[in-house]
Amino acid sequence: MNNLDKPVIEVKDLSIGYGSRVVMQNLNFSVKNGEIFIILGGSGCGKSTLLKHLIGLYPPFKGDILIHGESIVHAENGRKREIMRSFGVTYQGGALFGSLTVGENISLLLEEYTEMSKDEINKTVTEKLRLVNLDGFQDYMPAELSGGMKKRAGLARAMALNPRLLFFDEPSAGLDPISSAELDRLILNLRKEFGTTMVIVTHELDSIFSIADRVIMLDKEKKGITAEGDPRDLLNNSNNKWVKDFLSRLSLKRD
Amino acid sequence: MSRQRAPQLIEHVGEASIRIGRDCVNMLSFVGELSAGIMEAVKHPRKIRWKETLYYMDMCGSDALPIVMLICFLMGLILGFQAAVQMHKFGTDIFVADLVGLSIIKELGPLMVAMIATGRAGSAFAAEIGTMKVSEEIDAMETMGFVPCRFLIIPKVIAMLLAIPILTIFGDIAGIFGGFVVGSLKLEIPAIAYYNRTVVALTSANFLFGLIKSFVFAFLIAGVGCMRGFEARTDAQGVGRAATSAVVSAIFLVVVADALLTILFSMVGQ
């Protein structure tokens, strides 16, 4: 198995939750290189909680998460920060640092982790902003941007160090259908151009059918994965009524 | 009835004890993290975020200067008036200069500046970090591999450690001037006599004592403000509660530290 065939993320017997409350248990799945992998489920089922465990913000109750073959759960603090630096994350509201301009938000990572000169940093910032269709916005403060622009600026920041893996938390939430479709196109372009692996948490069915290679569906009652595979296959061939009902909301809407 | 209340009382006491215990553990772990951060900053001063540090120095220092000067001046004035009434009875008017000078330099100057800084900076730090937590900026910082302590706490602590002692010096001057106004206008003490008496009464050790206090207060206010911000819950009331808690905790700790330092310095003869 060469490096490209190795899973980028492996989740093994993972049990997660808050305090003493278990949200999901015994989760097992993996994400392949270059894949657009979607974590799907109803509101409050634990999608974002799972994402926060995957990116190392919360420790799980049990189990392991391997990123590029290395455990983020058991890594010591310094190594864990290095693993975290190897991927990018875009948050629901963008999570841009409010006291810095859009450009400074992106350049912060380059200043901290690279030996680039000021000119090279400025050039890279401009490139990243062009990639997310925000040319000329580097001097804007985050408060001056719309919701969709903040998300795109957050994506530009997440891509600053050219990560091979990107996580998205509800990228389409709160966006109008046009902005949402634009963001989907951007995600597909990034994968096409850079081969980036993407893990996306969402319940936007439009997005799922347009961009997903594979999905896992989380079930709140079962506290686990109820279906896994290509969303179109699941819609047509799944034996699980809940899965079919959930996914067919889109086809019903289209009828 | 009282039989029913007894278990409830025990339950409340137990819950409160657990809460206080947890708070102490959190505080200790925060102090540990902060100490490690400060050590790192001392070892690598170029890694300190100086731009942010200057911003917070401006916010906590120069922006607070007018209110600090006014309040300390009024404190000196009040103290002077209160002392003048009593001392005049014994014909010891000139000692108003000693009382005002020593009280302001050793006690009231550092304490009043600390109270103003708690209301302004302590609550602002808690609210700022709490809001960053709500908007997932802290999460973003962590996933970018940054240590939030370095970016969010160290600049604030350094700014406070530099700004508060300077503010205290200005506060001391304003307070002594308040006493001088009473001495000159009410007690009709000649300006030069009041000045000379103040110079005789105040020693460099008194001045240093006040400055050491202000350093400790600055550290406590900044530390508690940041800690409460990190503890903020991510609901609608979380940030408000964090700011309130920062002010209450900082005032409590400042007063406790003041008492301990006063006892300590009195033991070494100051």
Chai-1 contact restraints between the chains, C-beta under 6 A:
chainA,res_idxA,chainB,res_idxB,connection_type,confidence,min_distance_angstrom,max_distance_angstrom,comment,restraint_id
A,I55,B,T143,contact,1.0,0.0,6.0,A-B,restraint_1
A,L57,B,D139,contact,1.0,0.0,6.0,A-B,restraint_2
A,R81,B,G145,contact,1.0,0.0,6.0,A-B,restraint_3
A,M84,B,T143,contact,1.0,0.0,6.0,A-B,restraint_4
A,M84,B,G145,contact,1.0,0.0,6.0,A-B,restraint_5
A,R85,B,G145,contact,1.0,0.0,6.0,A-B,restraint_6
A,V89,B,T143,contact,1.0,0.0,6.0,A-B,restraint_7
A,Y91,B,E136,contact,1.0,0.0,6.0,A-B,restraint_8
A,G93,B,S135,contact,1.0,0.0,6.0,A-B,restraint_9
A,A95,B,E136,contact,1.0,0.0,6.0,A-B,restraint_10
A,A95,B,E137,contact,1.0,0.0,6.0,A-B,restraint_11
A,A95,B,A140,contact,1.0,0.0,6.0,A-B,restraint_12
A,F97,B,E137,contact,1.0,0.0,6.0,A-B,restraint_13
A,L109,B,M144,contact,1.0,0.0,6.0,A-B,restraint_14
